[in-house]
């Protein structure tokens, strides 16, 4: 009943967020395809992809201040409006500098809307309902982004109509949240993170978050370039991208729950090495003469399911060892590490793809997560696991999505603990002042 009431109170927000992800899922693939139609080099396409994730990184750090200053609803509306403008701005000038600038602005705005959405959801949740509500949020995230891929065959990426459709959907995302009568919270700005301190807390968590940023954004931004180079039709490209995104739904909860029962590093190593194997498989099948497209889709579903768990597992492992009063800085540091990987990965990988061919995308991803898996095994010999009784429960995060959820959750939990301590101190003080009471 509590979950139903919570979801009812944020139904308008989730509707707006779903429309936003529907447009963004389609638009990211559309940009990748259009760069090839306009004969941009693969390296240039990688820079345009990276610009979006640099914007996400900047937005993840700064956009929370905008939300705190003007409120969730106004911030969401402003960011969505700017995203709509960016979708149209790209077709007004076929220039890679203009496109990179538009994508940077779009990434910043996307981060702001994620901050507004996830902090609003976490504010409405209790500890008893948070897992189920965030699971519903994740389903909305993956299904909307996956379904967005199937809008592509409705138009020609070489024309302007699909860009207009993206702009329309971005604008429609404003409607539910602007018409809601629910009140919105006001989050506090996050504390500054210390990367050297985070390295001392968990080298595996820091490297794993960076690797997840590289691999997830490589797929999001450069898989359309790979599909174009492999000769896929527009429908096949849409199916290929949707398979990887929707595949992310499959293993988040089971692997998260498994990691709550055994050493998280064992699960993380298995997911990273499994991603590497699936990635190598995609590359081999795509290069094989007469390779089955159905077999390729199956491999991409497995790839998406495995790779999507890595960031959540790294975050949970790091939080197991983080000091209780440093959870906000820890979460912020992991997000910055993810953003750095997301910014650098497409630039480096696109240059390698230009030199060695489109399938190099999955070769790079295989090596990155394969190395992470080996490093996880190494760390298992360097540090004893955290006792299960002292571990914090995993907070699943959408793989491949630069998310503020763990940051806000850790901040909210810290505030709750501080209030509880303050309340307890006041009650103890009141009791000590009663007749017959004593002060110690």
N, C-alpha and C positions, 0 to 999 in steps of 0.2 A: 504493500500500500504506500509506504514512504517513497519507494522508487517511482511509482506511478505518479505521485504528487509532484515529485521533483522534476520528472520529465515533462509533466504538464506545464510546470512553471517556466520551463526553458524551451518549449516546443517552437515558439517563434524564432528564438535564437538559432536552434538547430536547423530550422527550415532555411533561414538566411545563410547559415554556414554551408549547408548542403548545396544550395545554388551556387555559392561562391566556389566550392570545390569542383562542382560540375563544370563551370566555365574554366577554372584554372587547369583542370586535368586535360581538357580538350586543347586549351590555348598553348600549354607547354609543348605538346606534341606538334601542334600546328606550326609553331615557330621553328622547331627543328626541321620539319619538312620544307618550310618556305626558304630557309637558308640554303638548302640544296637546290631548290627550284631557281633561286636567284644566283646560283653558281658561286656562293660564298665558299671559301676554302673550309675544310674541316676544322682547321685551327681557329679561324674566325668564328665559326659556329660555336666552338668551345668557349671562346671569350664571351660571346653573347650569353651562353648558358651560365658561365661563371658570374657574370654581372648580376643575374637574378639572385644568386645565392650570396653574393657579397651584400646585396641589398637586404636579404633576409638576415644576414649576420648583423648588419647595422641596425635594422629594425628590431631584432631581438634584444639589442642592448639599449636602444633609445626610444622605441615606440611605446614602451610601458609608461614613460613619462607623459606622453601625449594622452594616453588613456587615463592616467591618474589626474591630469589637469582638466580635461573637458568631460570626462565620463565615458562609459562604455558605448552607449548608443550613438552619441555624436561622433566619437572616434571611429566606430565601425562604419557609419555612414560616410564620413569624410574619406576614409581609406578606400572603401568600395567605389566611391565616385571617381577617385583618382585612378584606380585600376581600370575602370571603364574608359577613361580618357586615354590611358596608355595603350589599350587594345586597339583603339582607332588611330592613335598617333603613329603606330608602327607602319601602317599602310600609306601614310601621307608622305613618307620619305624612305625610299629604299636605300638606306645607308647604314653600314654596320655600326658606326658610332652612335647614330640616333637610336638604333635598335638596342644597343647595349645600355644607353641611358634610360630608355623606356623600361627595360627589364630590371635595371637597378631600382628604379622608382617603384615598379610593380612588386619587387621582392620586399622592399621596405614596407609597403602598404600591406602586403600579405602577412608579414610578421606582426604588424599592428593588429590586424583582424584576428590572428591566432591568439595573441595576448588577450584581446578583449573577450573572445569566445571562451577560452580555457579558464581564464580567471573567473569569469561569470559562472561557468559550470561548477568549478571547485567551490565557489562561495555558496552555491545552493546545496552542495552535497554535505552529508555527514560522513563520519568514518564508516558507518554501516552501509551507506548507499553509494559511496564514491566509486567503488569498483564496478558496480553494475551500470551506473550512469556513464562512466568513462568508457565502458565497453560499448554502450550504445553510441557514444560519440565516435569511437573508432570505426564502428560499422558504417556510420554516416560518412566518415572520412573516406574510407576505402571504396564503398559502393558509389559515392558521388564521383570521385576521381576516376574510377573504372568506367562508369557509364558515360562520362564525358568523352571517352575515346570513341564511342560509337556515334557521336555527332559528326565526326570528320567525314564519313562517306556521304553526308547530306549535301556537301558542296565541294568545290574545287579549291585546294590550297593555293593555287596560283592566282585566284581571284580574290576579291575583297569581302565576299559575302560571309565567310566563316569568321572573319575578324569582327564584322558587325554583329553576328550572332553572339560571340563571346562578350562584346560590349553590352548587348541587351541583357544577357543573363547576369553579368556583374551588376547592372543597374537594378534588375529585378530582385537581387539579393538584399537590397535596401528595404524592400517593402515590409516583409514580416517583422523585422526587428524595429522598424520605425513605428509600426502600428501596435506593438506590444504594450500592454498596460502593466507589465511586471517591472518592478524596480531593479536597478542595476547596482552592483557594488562598486567600491572605489579602492582598488589595490594600492599598496604602497610600493614605491620604487625598490628594486632589488639592491642588495649590497654588492660591492665590488668583489670579483673573484680573484684568487691568487693561483696562477697556474703552477708555480713551483710547489706550493703547498699541496695542490691537487695531485701532483706527481708523487709527492711523498705519501699521500694517502693511498693512492692506487695507480701505479704505472699502467696496469692492464686496462683500467677503466678509461684513462686519458687516451691511450693509444687506440683502444677499441672504439671510442666515440669518434675520433678522427678518421679511422678506417671506415666506419659506418657512413660518415659524411662523404668520403670519396666515392664509395661504391654505390650508395643510394642515389646520389645526384648524377653520377655517371650514367646510370640507367635512365633516370628521368629525363635528362637533357640530351644525351647522345644516342639513346636507343632508336629514336626516329631517324637519325643520320645513318645508323647501322642498317635499319630496315630499308631505307632508300637505296643505300649502296648494295644491299643484298637483292634488290629487285622486287621487293614486296609491293603488292597492290595497295591502294589506300585502305581497303577493307581488311587486308591482312595486317597492315601496320596497326590499325585500330585494335584488332583482336590481339596482336602480339603485346601491345602496351597494356591493354586491359588485363591480360592474363597475369602479367607481372605485378600489377597493382592489386588486383583482387586476391591474388595468391597470398598477399600479405595478411589477409584475414585468417588464414588457416591455422597457423602455429603460434600466434601471439599468446593466447591463453594457456594451451597445453604446455608449452615450453616454459612459460612463466611459472605455472604451478609446479612443474617438475623441478625448476631451479629453487623453489621454496623447500624442496624435500632432500635434494642432494647438493653437492658442491656446485655453485653457480658456474664456476670456471669449467667444469666438465661439460655442462650444457653449452656454454659459450664456445668452447673449443669444437664441440660437435656441430654447432650451427655454422661456425665460420668455415670449418673444413667441408661441411656439406654444401655451403654456398660456393666454395671454390670448385668442388666437383661438378655441381650443376652448371656453373659458369663455363667451365671447360667443355662440358657437354653441349651447351648452346653453340659455342664457337665451332666445335667439330661438326655438328649436324648442319650448321649454316654453310660450311665450306664444302661439305660432301656433295658430290654430283647427284642430283635427284633426291636430295634429303627431304624427308617428310615434314611438311609444315605442321601437321598434327603433332608429331613427335616433338617438334620444336616448341610448340605451345605448352605441351605437358612439362617440358624441361623448364620453361620460363615460369610456369606456375610454381614448380618446386623451388626455383631460384628466388622468386618473390617471397614465398613463405619462409624460407630459411633466412634470407638476408634481412627481412623485416624485424627479426627478433633481436638482432645483435645490439642495437642501441639500448633497448630496454634492459637487456641482461647486463650490459656494461654499467648503466646507471644504477641498477639495483645492487650490483657487486660493489661499486664505489661507495654507495650510501651505507652499506654494511660496515665499512671501516671509517667513515667520516665521523668527526666529533658531532654530537647532537646539536651543538650551538653553531655549527658551520654548514648546515644542510642547504641553506639558500645559496651560499657562495659555491658549494660543491655542485649544485644543479646548474648554476649560472656558468661555472667553468666548463662543465661537460657540454653545454650548449655552444659555448664559444669554440671549443675543440671541434665539435661537429661542424660548425659554420666554417672554420678554417679549412677542414677537409673538403667541405662542399664547394668552397671557393677555388681551391687549388686543383682539385681532382679533374674537373672538365677541361681546364687549360692544358694540363700535362697529357691527359689521355687523348684529347683531340689531336694534338701534335703527333702522338704515336700512331693514331689511326690514319693520319694523312701519309705517314711514312710507310706503314706496314699493312694497311687495309682496314675495312670496317670491323672485322671480327676481332681486331686487337682490343676493342672495348671490353669484351668478355675475358680476354686473356689477362688484361690489367686487373679487372675485378677479381679474377681467380687468384692471382698472385697476392693481391692486397689482403683478401680474407684468408687465404692459405697461410700467409705469414702471421696473421693475427691468431689463427688457430694454433700454430706452433708456439707462438709467444705465450698463449694461454696455458699450454701444457708446461712450458718452462716455469711460469709463475706458480703453478701448482707445487713444484718442488722447492720454490723459494719461500713460500709462506703457507702456514697452516690455514685451513678454512675457518671461517667464522662459525662458532656454535650456532645451530639453528635457533636456539632459544633467544639469541641476541640479534638475529637478523630482522630487518624491516621487510614487510611484505612488498613484492614487486608492484610497481605502478606501470602497466603496459603503456607504451608510447607508440604513436603511428610511425612505422618505419619509413624513412625517407621524407618525413615531414619535420621541418624545423619547428619544434614545439616548445612552448613555454609552460606546459602543464606541470612538469616536475618542479620547475622553479617556483611556480605559484603555490603548488601543493606544499612544498617544503616550507615556504614562507608562512602559509596559513597554519600549518601544524606547529611551527615555532611560536607564532602569536598565541595559538590556543594553549600551548604549554605555559607560556609566560603569564597569560591571564589566570590559568589554573593555580599557578604558584602564588600569584598576587592575591587571588581570592582566598586561598588557603592561609596565607599569612594574615590577612585581615580577620578571618574567622578566629584564628588562634589568638590574635591580639584582643578581639572582643571577649573571648572566653577568659583571658587572663585578667580583664578589667572587672569581671563580675564579682560580687561579694563572695568571699571565700576562695577566690582564685589567687594564684601566685604567679609571679613573673620570674622566669629563669634566665 
